[in-house]
Amino acid sequence: MNLSLNFLSVAKMATDDYIGFTFFVGCMAMMAAAVFFFLSMSSFDKKWRTSLLVSGLITFIAAVHYFYMRDYWAAFGESPTFFRYIDWILTVPLMCVEFYLILKVAGAKKSLMWRLIFLSVVMLVTGYIGEAIDPSNAWLWGLVSGAAYFVIVYDIWFGVAKKLAVKAGGEVLKAHKALCWFVLVGWAIYPLGYMAGTPGWYSGVFGGLSMDVIYNIGDAINKIGFGLVVYNLAVQSSENK
């Protein structure tokens, strides 16, 4: 019965419903990526399997949430903010874990991982407050969220993570740099979505954009892209043995 209802809700989507389209494509793309990463694990050395497992978990969790977000949008025509932040509170810290996992070969400590996780949680919780709980002060909560984001950027580009990547050298350094670019450029997509969906001094500039389309595109680029960087690192490391 539930499956038939889900099918009917998708079937009723208008042909020009571009937001619904990105939800549907995001769901399928994340699930396909998760299957790919899970099946790839057995092809590489044990030291890379955990990284690939995390990549698979990131995209699988996202696929499940996109399934619900797609149906929520189809049923109510509203942004599924609650489901989206549940997805992010699970997947974004896991993306931070990827930095620790690839840098373990250079002696990365768990303190680095927990620092990045903590900053990511602060970034997401304050973002949720500004978007769903206290939108009248969205600019303030967005400022706090942005500050946590920029600390993450500093840590991975110039801090301990950078030094460990340089120490590891080779393919690990290349992979770390690629992940850094995803955080700097790819994650910068999300503030645009935040400003498009919340009131503030920026409304006149970003108010005409679709928050959900921006978020959906950002999720697909970042979550799948993170996993592909880790997969390429595993491939290159195996070939250079």
N, C-alpha and C positions, 0 to 999 in steps of 0.2 A: 504493500500500500504506500509506504513512504517513498519507495523508489519511483512508483508511478507519479506521485505528486511532484517529486523533484523533476521528473522528465517533463511534466506539464508546465512547471514554472519556467523551465528553460525554453520550451517551445513557444511560450508567449512573449519572449523577448522581441522587441521591435528590431527590424533590420538595421536601423540607424542608432541602435543603443550601443555606442562605442564603449561606454563604461562596462556594461555587461559583457561585451566581447572580450575586453581585457581581463575581466575576472575569469572567464571560461578558458581563455588561452593560458593565463597564468596557472590555473589549476592543472591543466594537462602538461604544460612545460615542466612544472615543478615535480609532478609525479614521474614523468619520463626521466628527468635528471636523477631523481632518487633511485629508480631502478638501475640506471646506468652505474651510479656510484657504488651501490650495494653489490652488484654483480662484478664490478672491477676489483673488489677488495682482494680476492684470492689470487690475483695476477701479480701481486707485488710483495715485497719484503714486509715482515711483520711491523717494522718501525713506521711504515706508511699506512698500514691498514686502519689504525685508529683515526688518522686524519681523514681517510676516505669514508669511514663509518660516520664521522661527525658531519661530513659534507652531505652524505645520504640522509642523515637525520634532519639536517637543516631544511633540505628541499622536501622531504616527506612531511614534516610538520607543517611547512608552508602549504603543501598541496592539500592537506586535510582542511586547513583553515580557509583556503581559497574555495574549497567545495562549499563550505557553509556561507562564506561571504558572497559567493555568486548567487546562491539561492536567497539569501537575505536581500540582496539588491533587487533580484527579480520580484520578490514578494512585496517589498515596501518602497523601493525606489529611494532608499536612504543609505548613506555611507555606513558600512558595518564597523564603526569605530571600535566597539568592544572586542569583536573577534580579531580585528587587525592588531590591536595592542597585545592580546593574548599571544598571537603568533609572534610578534616582535619580542616580547619579554622572554620567549623561549629560544628563538632563533638567533637574535642579535648577540646575546652572550656566547652562544655556541660559535658564532663567527669570530668572536674575540679569542675563544679557546684555540682556534686554528693557528693563531700567531704563536701561542705557547707550544703547540704540538710540533710545528715545523722548526721551531728554534730550540727544541730539546737537544738536538745534536750539538748545539753550541753551549749547552749548559744552562738553558733557561730555567728559572726557578718558578715554583707555583705562585709566589708572591706577585709576579708579573701577570699571570693569568687572572688572579683574583682582583688585582687592581683594575685591569681592563674590564672585567665583568662588572665590578662595582660601578665604574664610570658609565658603562652602557645602561645599567639599570637606572641610575640617576637620570640619564638622558631620556629614557623612555617613560619613566614615571612622571617626570615633570612635563613631558610632552603630552601625556594622556590627561593630566590635570588641566593643562591649558586648552586642550581640544575638546574635552568632554565634561569636565567638572566646573572649571572656572574660566569660561571663554571670555568673560569681560576683562580678564587680566592675562589674556593669551600671550601678549607681547612679553610680559614679565616671565611667565613660565617658559616661553620659547627662548628667552635670553639665558635662563639657567640651563635649559636643555642644550642650547648651543655651546655654552661654556664647557659642559662635560664632553661634548663632541670634540671641541678643539683641544682639550687635554689629551684625549685619545689620539688625535692626529699628531700632537707633539710627541707623545710617548713612542709611537711607532716610527715616526720619521726622524726624530732626533734623540730620543731617550735610550733607555736600556735595550729595548727591542731592536733598535737600529744597530747598536753596538754589537749585539749578539749576532745579528744577520751578517754584519761585516766580518765578524770572527769566523762564522761558518763558511762564508764565501760561496763560490760556485753557484750551483742551481738553487740552493737555499736562499742566497742573497737575491737572486733574480725573482724567486717566488715571493719573498717578503716584499720586495719593491712593488711587484704587481698587486699584491693585496693592499699595500699602502695607497696605491693609486685608486683602487676601488673605494677605499674609505674616504679619501680626499675628494674624489670626483663623484663616484657613484652614490655615496651616502649624502652628498650635498644635494641630491635630488629631493630628499625628504623635507628639508626646510622649505623648499618651494611649495610642496604639497601642503605643509602645515600653514603657510601664509595664505595659500589659496582657499583654505577651508576655515580660517579663524579671522575674527575682526581685529583690526589694528591699524596703525599708521600706514601699513603696507597694502591695505585693501585696494586702494586705487590702482596699484601696479599689478598685483597678483590675483585680484578678486575674480577676474574673468576666466581663470584657468580651472580645470577639473582636478580637484584634489585626488580623487580615486584613480584616475588615469595616471597621474604622476606617481602615486604610490605603487600602483600595479607594475608600471614599467620599471621603476626603481627596484622593486623586489625581484623581478625576473633577472635583471642585469646583475644585481649584487649577489644574490644567493646562488644562482647557477654559476655565475662568474667565479665566485670564491671557490666553489667545488672544482671547476675546470682548472684553476691555477694549481690546486693541490694535486689533482690528477696528473697534470703535466709535470709537476715536480717529481711524482712517483715514477713516471715514465722515463724522464731524463736521468734520474738517479739509477734506475735499473739498467739503462743502456750504457751508462758510464762505469759500471762495475768492472 
